[in-house]
């Protein structure tokens, strides 16, 4: 017997975002997720480049002794691929992606990680987090300044300290771990880990097969509001018959699965020079063709009426009387029904009006800082309300534009502003704008700090 992987993957746009900037891949030797960022349809390009680039190792496997260096080189290649796209379309400057992947070695797993997407291991019913978030709040946790619980609600929890943006060299976390039969691995973007606790993840991973696990986890994120894209990959380590005694080989009888932006034809068309992996299994949310619809049996033929049958006058009169009585009774029932419907409709309208007033009052207390215009050329602005729309009605309004160009901020601040920075109130929003202005001023100095636009690499 030898150890191999059985896997499943799913990606969902979520309930707030307009497009899916996540990408995921599950293949015989490689599992990975990538969370794109940058807005202006650029994040989806960055994550798709990451999947296409790293997935090449599934087709052209490196030697076991060089797998970590091969993974490190693939991360550098992702950065080069993003840089090439930015050179062609400068408006996409600021886009980037996280990358978290597991490479299968038969009895060991190699891990590559950049950003805040995560990898978990469920072994003997105990869940372990295999990766360490490269975020600002994680540095605060590591320093003992805040707790893990405080980190989950910190307004800067999405601020990345490390990501692939095509501008700055990035060092990936690389490691090797032992693999055992019965292990279950799970990779996810922060669209899942941001709204579902580790205990809840463990509970759902303890049951069912990989397909059922990814379905339950994504559905749970959607039930929690799914404010971000959600991508989940689950794989089991299983014993399979070994073809040649003493030779460990990857089982390639299972086709790879590509989900999210990397599986979208429109995204692939925008990246003509990128070689994407084959995808023999459709995205569960985008089936190749609709299921057949059963419309039921055909209408039964109506009986023919003999117009020449003569009904006695008395019988005809009695029938008309019965019909008139039945019609009067039906009219009475209809009048009662309309009164009932009218009462229900009035109650519904009253509830909608009350709900609208409550929602409007609540929205007036919500504030955030975000981009006014496109990510590449927009400015930092303060909004009242929350991001997104309901039935094409915007849930926020622009209060004022600071005039601060987003492109003058450090790249990670650009990414944060593109996603939106929540504020406690208007004064807090003004404080955030002031801090961003200060970092932009730092970037304009003769000795700009790391991560600024135009900084030499």
N, C-alpha and C positions, 0 to 999 in steps of 0.2 A: 504494500500500500504506500501511497505518497500523498502529501498534502497539496491541496489546490483551493482556489477561490470559487465561490458561487455568489453572485452579486446582483444588485438592482439599484436603479438611480431614478430620481424624479426631481423636476424643477418647476416652480410655480412663480408667476409674476407677483403674487400677493394681492392685497386689497387696496393699496394706496398708489404704488408706482404705476406709471403709464407703460413702461417697457421692462423687459427682463434683462438685467445686466449681469446676472449670474451665468456661469457655465459649469457643466459637470461631465465627468467621464468615468466609465467603469469598464475595464477590459481584463483579459486573462492575467496580465501581470501588473497593471497600473490602475489605481483608484485616485481620483482627484476632484477637487472643487476649486473654483476661482470666482471671486466676487469683484466685478468691475466697478469702477467709479469714474466720475468726471463729468457726467451729464452730457448734453448735446449729442446723444447716441454714441458717445465715445467709450463709455464703460463696457458696453456689450462687445465692442471691437477688442478691447484690451483683454477681457476674460476669454474671448474666443481664440485670440492669438496664444494665450497661455495654454489652453487645452490642446490646440493643434500642435504646438511646439513640444510640450512635454510628452504628449501621447505618442510621439515618434519613437520613444524608448520602448513602447509596447510592441512596435513593429520591428525595430532594430535593437534588440536587447543588448546591453553592455555585459562585459564579463563581471562575474560576481565580485571580484576583487576591486573593480573600478566603478561600481554602481554609484557610490556617493559622489565621486568626482563627476560622473556623467550627469547626475541630477543637478549638481551645482552648475555645470556648464549649460544645462538646459534652461536653468533660471536666467543665466546671463543672456542666452539666446532669446528668451521672452522679452527681456529689456531691449535688446537690439531690434526685435520685430516691432515693438511699440514705437521705438525711435524712428524706424523707417516710415511708419504711418504718419507720425507727427511731421517728419520732413516733407511728406507729400501734402499733408493737410495741416498747416500750422494752427488752424483754429481749434484743433483737437489737443493742443498742449494742455497738460494737466490731467489727462486721463491716466488711469492706472488700474492695477488689479492685485488682489491677494492670490496666493497659490498655496494649497495644502494638498500633498499627495503621499500615497503609500505605494512603494514598489515591491512586488512579490518576488522572493528569492527561494521559495520552496520550503525552507524551514525558518526563514527570517524575514523581517519586514524592514525596508529602508524608508525613512521618513524625510520628506522635504517640506519646509514650512516658511512662508513669509506672510505676515499680516495677522488678521484676526479671525479667519476661518479656522475651524477646529477639526482635530481627529481624536476619536475616543476608542477605547478597547473595553469590551465587556468580556470578562474572563471569570469563570466560577461565580456568576451572578453579581460580580462587583465591577462597577464602572470606573475606568481611569481616563483622565484627559491626557493625551499623549503630546499635545502641543502647548506652547506658551504664547499667549496673545502679545503681539507687538503693538500695544496701544498705550496712550498716555495714562489712562486710568490704571492699567496693569502695573505701570511703573510706580504709581502712587500706592497700590496694594503691596508691591514688592518692598517698598520703602517703609511700610507700616503706617502710612499717613491716612489711609482709609481702609475699610473692611471690604470683603468680597460682596457683602450685601449692599453696601453703599456704592460700590462700583457699578452695580446693575442699574442704578437710577441716576448716575452722575451725568450731568448735561454734556460732558465731553467724552462720553464712553465710546463714541465712534471715531475719535481722533486717532489716526494711525501714526505710529512712529517708524514703520517700515512697510514699504509697498513697492511694486514694480511700476515705474512711471516712464521709463525710457530716457530719463534725464540724469538720474543719480544712480551710481552703482549700489547694489544691494547684496548683502551677505545673507544667504538662507541658512536656517537651522537645519542641520543634517544629523541623522542618527540611525542606528540599527537596533532592532529588538527581536527577541526570539518569538516565533510563532508556534502555536499549538493547535491540534485538532479541537474543535469546539469553540475557538475564539470567534468573536463577532466584532468587526471593525465598523465604525460609523464616521463619515466625514460630513461636515455641514458648513454652510455659510452662516453669518451672524443673524440672518433672517430667521433661523431656527433657535440658535442658542440665546438670542436676545429676548425671546418671549417664552421659551420653554426651559424649565429648570433641569439641572442635571439628574435629580431624582425622577422627574417625569420621563426624561430621555431613557434612563435605565429601565424604568417600568415597561416602556413600549419595546425596548430592544430585547427584553427577556422572553418575548412571545412571538410565535409565527416565523415565517420564512423572510428572507430579505425584502421581497416585493411587498409583503404585508407590513413590514416594519417601516419602509420608506413612505408607504401610503398613510399609515397612521400618524407618523411624525409630521408630515406636511399638512395633513388635515388638521392636526392639533394647532399648528402655527396659524392656519387660516381661521380657526375658531377663536384664537387670541387676537385677531385683528390684522395679522400679517402686514405690519407697516413697511416691510422691506421684502425684496425677493427672497425666496426660500429654495435652497437646493440641498438635497440629502442623498448620500451614497451609503449603502449598507452591503457588507460582504461577510460571508461565513467561511471559515477555514474547515475543510472537510477532507476525510480520507477517501481516496479514489484508487482503483486498481492501477498498479505501476506497470508500464509497458515493458521495461527492461530492468531487471533486478539491479539495484545499486545506482540507477541513473535517475536523478530528479529532474523532471521536465514540467514545464508549465502546460496545463491543460487548455488547449486552444479550440476545443470543440464548442465553446460558448462565445457568441459574437459580442463585440464591444457595444456599449450603449453610450450615446452622446445626448445630453439634455441641455436645456437652456439656450443661451444665445449662440453657442458654438454649433448647435444643431439647426439653426434657422437659415434657410436658403438666402434670405435677404442679407443676412450678416456675412455669409460666405461670399456673396457676390461683391461686397465692398472690400474684400480682402483677396483679390485674384492671385496674388503671389504666394498665399499661404496654403500649404498642403494639409487639408483636414483629414482626420481619421474616418474610416468607413463606419457607418452606423446602420447595422442590420436590424435594429429594433427601434420602432418609432417611439417618440416621447409619449408617455401615457396621457399627457394633456393635449397632444396634437396627433390624433390617429390619422392614418393615411386615408381612410375612407369612412363615411358614416355607416353605422349599423343599419341593416334593412329594417324598415318600419312595417309592422303588421297592422294593416288598416282594418282588420276584422272581415267577417264574411260579407259577401255582396248583399245588397238590399233584396229582400224576398219579393218575387213578382206579385203585383196586386191582383186580386180577383176581378174578373170581368163582371160587369153589371148588365143584366138583361133589361133594357129600357122598355120592353113590351109587357113586363109583368104589371098587372093591374091590381092595385091595393084597394080593398073596400074603403069607402069614405069614412066609416066609423073608426076603423083601425088607424087610418091616416090621421084622423082628428086626435085620437088618444095618444098617438106617437108624438104629434106636434105639441100636445099639452105636456107630455113628459119632457120633451126637449126644452120647452120654454122654462119649465120648472128647474131643470138641471142647469140651464144657462143663467137663470137668476141666482141659483146657489153658487155657481162658479164666479159670477160677478161679485157676490158678497165676499167670497174667499179672496178674490183679487184685491178688493178694496182694503180688506184687513191686512193682506200681504204688503200692499203699497204703504199703508200707514206704518207697518213694522219696519219696512225697508227705509222709509223716510226717517223714522226715529233713530235707526242704527246709523244711517248716513250722517245725521246731525251730530250724533255722539262722536263718530269718527272724525268729522270736521273739527269739532271742539277739541278732541285730543290732539289732532294735527296742529291746530293753532297753538294750543298750550305747549306742545312739544317744540314747535318752532320758536316760541318765545323763550323757553328754557334753553334751547340750543344756542339761540342768538346771544342770550345773556352769558352763557358759558364761553362762547367763542370770543366775546369781547374781553375776556380775562386771559386769553392765550396770546403769547407773543413769540416770535422767532426771527432770526436773522438769516437771510438767504440771498441768492443771486437775483438781480433784476436784469433780465436779458439772458443771452446765451452764456455758457460757462466760460468761454474763451474771451469774450469782449464785454461781459456784463459788469455791473457795479454791485457793491454791497448795500443791501437795503433792509429796512425793518418792516415786518409784516405783523398785522394783528389777526389772530385766528389760528387755524392749523393748516398744514399743507394738504393739498388734494382737492377734490371736488366731489359733489354729490349730485347725480343726475345733471351733469354739465354745469352745475352752479358752484362757483369757487367758494371754498370755506375760509378764505382769508382775503385781506385787502392790504394794499401797499400804503404804509403810513408816511414814510419818507425815505428818500434815496440819499445815502451818504456821499455819493460821488466817488467813493474809493473803488478803483479798478480792481476786480478780482485777480486779474493777471499779474498784479504787482505783489500779491501775497505769496508766502512760502507755499510750496505745492500741497503740503498736507492741510494747510489752512484753506487752500482752494477747494480741496476735496470735501472738507468739513462744511464749508459754506454752500457747496453745490448740493449737499444732502439736507442742509438746513440745521441751524443751531437753535435749540429751544431756549427760551428766556423766561424767567419767573414773572417779569412784568416789563413795562416800557422802559423803566430806569435800568433794569438789568440788560435789556437789549441795547440801550445806548452804551452801557459799559462794555459789552462785547464788541461793538463797533469801534470803540476807542482802543481796545486791546488789539484788534485787527489792524487799525491804523498805525499803532506803534510798531507791530511786526513788519508792516509794509515799509515804514520809515527805516527800520533796521536793514531791510533788504536793499534800500537805496543808498546805503553807506558804502564807503570804499572797501570795507572789510565785512561783507554780508555774512550772516550765519549760514550754516548748512541747510539745504533745501529751498533756497531762494531761486526765483527765475533768473536765468542767465548765469547762474553760478558755474564756473568751470568745473568739469568732472575730471 
